[in-house]
Amino acid sequence: MADLRPMFRRWQKAHPNFLTSKVLNIEQGDDEWIVELSEGKGILNDKLYVVTVLHYEGKGIFSIFSEEERNQAFNSKQKAETYFKKIVEEF
């Protein structure tokens, strides 16, 4: 499978998460999976880090993995990075 990360970056710029729009890391799993670590500010203006798993649907479109428990939010960057590495290994 080709490297989907450049295509994901373009897609993400057009479809940013309004809370965590700053992408810190992107890794590609097997086949057509992307794992993203992003940061931003929560509703109470506190630091927020989110790990999101996305699937490449084709034609430049990505969708969030439906198993919501895999997508997690953290107040700690260290915990988010640890979880990010764990999820990348699973995909």
For each residue, the residues with C-beta under 8 A, 3 or more apart:
1: 4 28 30 31 32
2:
3: 6 28
4: 1 7 8 28 32 34 56
5: 8 9 26 27 28 34
6: 3 9 10
7: 4 10 11 56 60
8: 4 5 11 12 26 34 36 54 56 62
9: 5 6 12 13 23 26
10: 6 7 13 14 60
11: 7 8 14 15 60 61 62
12: 8 9 15 16 23 36 62
13: 9 10 16
14: 10 11
15: 11 12
16: 12 13 21
17: 20 21 38 40 50 52
18: 21
19: 40 41 42 43 48 50
20: 17 38 39 40 48 49 50
21: 16 17 18 38 40
22: 38 39 40
23: 9 12 26 36 37 38
24: 37 38 39 49
25: 36 37 81 84
26: 5 8 9 23 34 35 36 37
27: 5 34 35 84 88
28: 1 3 4 5 33 34 35
29: 33 34 35 88 90 91
30: 1 33 91
31: 1
32: 1 4 55 56
33: 28 29 30 53 54 55 56 65 91
34: 4 5 8 26 27 28 29 53 54 55 56 62
35: 26 27 28 29 51 52 53 54 84 87 88 91
36: 8 12 23 25 26 50 51 52 53 54
37: 23 24 25 26 49 50 51 80 81 84
38: 17 20 21 22 23 24 49 50 52
39: 20 22 24 47 48 49 50 77 80
40: 17 19 20 21 22 48 50
41: 19 45 46 47 48
42: 19 45 46 47 48 75
43: 19
44:
45: 41 42
46: 41 42 75
47: 39 41 42 75 77
48: 19 20 39 40 41 42 73 74 75
49: 20 24 37 38 39 73 74 75 76 77 79 80 81
50: 17 19 20 36 37 38 39 40 71 72 73 74 80
51: 35 36 37 70 71 72 74 80 83 84 87
52: 17 35 36 38 64 65 71
53: 33 34 35 36 64 65 67 70 71 87 91
54: 8 33 34 35 36 62 63 64 65
55: 32 33 34 62 63 65
56: 4 7 8 32 33 34 61 62
57: 61 62 63
58: 61
59:
60: 7 10 11
61: 11 56 57 58
62: 8 11 12 34 54 55 56 57
63: 54 55 57
64: 52 53 54 71
65: 33 52 53 54 55 70 71
66:
67: 53 70
68: 71
69: 72
70: 51 53 65 67 87
71: 50 51 52 53 64 65 68
72: 50 51 69 80 83
73: 48 49 50
74: 48 49 50 51 77 79 80 83
75: 42 46 47 48 49 79
76: 49 79 80
77: 39 47 49 74 80 81
78: 81 82
79: 49 74 75 76 82 83
80: 37 39 49 50 51 72 74 76 77 83 84
81: 25 37 49 77 78 84 85
82: 78 79 85 86
83: 51 72 74 79 80 86 87
84: 25 27 35 37 51 80 81 87 88
85: 81 82 88 89
86: 82 83 89 90
87: 35 51 53 70 83 84 90 91
88: 27 29 35 84 85 91
89: 85 86
90: 29 86 87
91: 29 30 33 35 53 87 88
